[in-house]
Each structure stands twice: as structure tokens, then as C-alpha cells.
Amino acid sequence: MNLKIGIVGLGIMGRGMAANFLKNGFPVYVWNRTPKVAEQLVAQGAILLAIPKDVASRADVIFEVTANDESSRAVWTSPDGILAGANPMKILISSATLSVRWIDELIALCAQKKFKFCDIPLTGGRVGAETGALTMLCGGDPTVIKGLQPVFDAIAKKVFYFGQAGRGMRYKLILNFMQALHIVGFGAAMKMAKAHDMDLEKVAEALVDRPGGVITQIARNRYFKDTDPITFSIEWIVKDLTYAKQYAGDLDIPLLDDVLEIYRTALSHGKGQKDWASVNRLEEKYLLQSLHESEGRDCRTSKRRPQ
Ligand SMILES: NC(=O)c1ccc[n+]([C@@H]2O[C@H](COP(=O)([O-])OP(=O)(O)OC[C@H]3O[C@@H](n4cnc5c(N)ncnc54)[C@H](OP(=O)(O)O)[C@@H]3O)[C@@H](O)[C@H]2O)c1
């Protein structure tokens, strides 16, 4: 009998994961703040529960895939939350992208109760979640992670292990910083091409060949037109880059400051629900203006550009 899977949070990622667990014959228990979102999954066989605590008490392996630190804290620690329904037999996983501060606090809470906890953030976006081709970025007890392989097989193509609990999340923040930089870098390269009357379609195709890779392809696809549905929102990449900035602490990483500022500006212009790669379609004028205005702001260190 397959392990019983719980999913708390049915956004872009949680919905795709739940659908693939169902396809692979796992019993699936779900909860979402907005229950209507679960209708299609329920029609496919998922069992919708009223509170996260019930998901934890009914399932063997529980994935939390909500938005940010605030939502994650609420679904883990409220009286109706996951911790209230868990016991040391369950495997508890956070697959959201969260700050190091909060994930370490959650790890400590689980350790006090002798609960098995792993941080397993994801990469692969909407398509990866929908097609069962995610990459799992694991931190936690290696024996527990190894035992999860049959579970991973239903939703993922690759598994990376980074060490003790908390290491998966740390890697995820480093990864999203680099991915965001790559998307914004694609936009900057295209700006040069445009200014010099190059054939933009040809330049974009050549960039997909080299440097190439998934992120260049995503950047190219969104450069010429917006996509609906989105794969990952500008709102959440601002969140991830903000957590990466906290994690970097006193380190001087001006590229991180720049990319965060570009995404923050897009967010402040009401573009939070656009795809993160659509940032290159936004008015170049206001992005540039924002970078000039931000010179000297606290978030940009003065080491690189002395005032
Ligand atoms: N999309 C990607 O490409 C991708 C890839 C890797 C990792 N991630 C990470 O995975 C997580 C989910 O991303 P997503 O793209 O699936 O986001 P999403 O589509 O915006 O879904 C967000 C989920 O969080 C829930 N939520 C938001 N605020 C809440 C609150 N206060 N209390 C309880 N639930 C709340 C939402 O519930 P409602 O339906 O009620 O709003 C929804 O289920 C994020 O941490 C994101 O950074 C995303």
C-alpha cells in the first residue's frame, strides 16, 4: 500500500504535485486556504480536509507548499496547524521557499517534539510540477530522505541532497538569486541588441543555444509575449530575493542588490502577478529610473560605488 500523502497549499506547485501523486496511485489528503481551488483535485480522487491539522493526522508524508514565512508559520503552528496533528511517525516536509530564519525556527520546533522534518524546496516551475519533473533540493536526515525515493518518483526527475535540515532552503535561495540574475541578464543583452538594430528573434534564438539552458529559454519565451497562466510570480521572486538578501547578511553582493531592486520596482508598479520572466517586458524607463534613484539606498552597499 502506497504511503498516504498530505499537501497543504494548492497553488501552482501544490496542485501539480497533488495531481501527480493521484496519477501514481497515492491516497492524497489536501487543504487550501481557499477550498474552491481543490475542486478539480477532489474530482480526481483527492480528499479535501477542513484544517491542516487533519491533513497531518491522516497522511504519512506531509508537504507544505504555501507562499511565504507568514503563511507557512500559520499552517504549521496555529492550533489547527500541521504540528498539532503530527506525531514522530510522520514525515513532515516544507517545500515552500522560506527564509533561513523561519526554517531554522521550524526545525527547532520539530526537534523539540521529536518530529521528523525535512526542508525540500523545489525547482522546475509550473511545468515541472504538472509533468512530474520537479527537482527536489533536500535537507534533513539522509536515511529519511533516501526512504522518500518512491514518493519523489511520482513528482520529480532529480533529487539533490545538501546535508542537515535547513541546507535545502539555503541552497534554494542561492539558486533563485542566480536564476533571477540570468533572466534580468537576458533582458539587458536584448536591450543592447535592440539599440543596435539587431534582429531580435535571431539574437534570442542564439542566446537560447548559448548560454542556453532552461532559464534562458524561459526568458526568451516571455520576452516577446506574456504567458497565461504564469509559472512563477514576480511577487514570490521578490520574496525569495529578500530572503536571499537576509541570508547574505553583511556580504557585499551588488548583483543581488541590483536584481532585487529591478524586481521590487516591478512589484511596486503593480506587476506582482506577472510571470517573473515578464520583468523584461516592463517599461525599461521606470526600471532604469528606479536603479538611478536607488543609488545610495541602504539595500545597495556603498562598497562598489562610493558616494
Ligand atoms: N511557481 C514556481 O515556479 C515555484 C517554484 C519553486 C518554488 N516555489 C515556491 O513554492 C511556494 C508556492 O508557490 P506557488 O507558485 O505555488 O504560489 P501560488 O500559486 O501563489 O500559491 C500560493 C499558495 O499559498 C497559499 N497561501 C497564501 N497565503 C496564505 C496564508 N496566509 N495562509 C494559508 N495559505 C496561504 C495560497 O492559498 P490560496 O489559494 O487561498 O491563495 C496558495 O495555496 C512559494 O514559496 C514559492 O516561492 C514556486
The ligand as an ORCA input file, in Angstrom:
! r2SCAN-3c Opt
* xyz 0 1
  N       5.844     28.571     -9.106
  C       7.111     28.202     -9.127
  O       7.757     28.171    -10.198
  C       7.821     27.814     -7.854
  C       8.967     27.006     -7.980
  C       9.632     26.607     -6.824
  C       9.183     27.015     -5.584
  N       8.078     27.824     -5.492
  C       7.666     28.221     -4.118
  O       6.571     27.377     -3.750
  C       5.643     28.112     -2.934
  C       4.287     28.143     -3.622
  O       4.449     28.799     -4.874
  P       3.296     28.843     -5.985
  O       3.936     29.344     -7.229
  O       2.542     27.554     -5.967
  O       2.416     30.040     -5.366
  P       0.889     30.414     -5.601
  O       0.355     29.781     -6.847
  O       0.790     31.878     -5.422
  O       0.152     29.680     -4.357
  C       0.352     30.139     -3.040
  C      -0.309     29.160     -2.076
  O      -0.137     29.671     -0.744
  C      -1.416     29.812     -0.122
  N      -1.408     30.937      0.812
  C      -1.042     32.219      0.574
  N      -1.161     32.968      1.711
  C      -1.636     32.127      2.664
  C      -1.947     32.284      4.040
  N      -1.803     33.478      4.664
  N      -2.373     31.202      4.730
  C      -2.503     29.996      4.111
  N      -2.228     29.775      2.813
  C      -1.785     30.831      2.100
  C      -2.358     30.058     -1.295
  O      -3.696     29.799     -0.891
  P      -4.950     30.477     -1.669
  O      -5.254     29.580     -2.836
  O      -6.014     30.528     -0.649
  O      -4.485     31.865     -2.100
  C      -1.821     29.033     -2.288
  O      -2.220     27.727     -1.933
  C       6.259     29.509     -2.734
  O       7.009     29.521     -1.552
  C       7.170     29.653     -3.968
  O       8.217     30.583     -3.732
  C       7.377     28.208     -6.592
*
